[in-house]
Amino acid sequence: MSGERDGDGERPRLSWSEIDKRRDRGRSGARDERRPRGAAAEARARHATEAYLREAGAKLFGAGPGGPRGDRLARAVREAHGTPGLDAACAAYVAELGPPRDAALASVFLDARAGEALLAGLAGLAALRAEGRLQISRALRGRLRLLADGADEEVAAAAEALLEPA
């Protein structure tokens, strides 16, 4: 049928074949719009998909800081805060996942006694700052000043670098 209205204003009914044609035509158009155009767009889409799947796999299976294993190690560091076991908890975290990528966790690392843990915390803060995800609070600024005045030259240099304006 043509799909036009009759003289009395009622719309005629469509046949099943017309309904199927309209449905098929609508689906193919929507599918084509979502596909990237060109080789460069295909490569970008493929790269974005792979990055998403890697990140999702890391979160699901504990291969990164956001996964269950990362959460367990971060919890262990937070629970060891203020105890003699903080250095060991920080060392275990760094050995498994590298420097912390969370500002709150990195600030816990700054309370450790071991130089390696302090450097890992400072490295995590520096990475966050480079990404534009770090706001240095007054408390953190004070802690960095104390570390900059400390005896360990490497820790002092890293702390001073964080205190410099961005």
Secondary structure, 3 states (H helix, E strand, C coil): CCCCCCCCCCCCCCCHHHHHHHHHHHHHHHHHHHCCCCHHHHHHHHHHHHHHHHHHHHHHHCCCCCCHHHHHHHHHHHHHCCCCCHHHHHHHHHHHHCCCCCHHHHHHHCCCCCHHHHHHHHHHHHHHHHCCCCCCCHHHHHHHHHHHCCCCHHHHHHHHHHHCCC
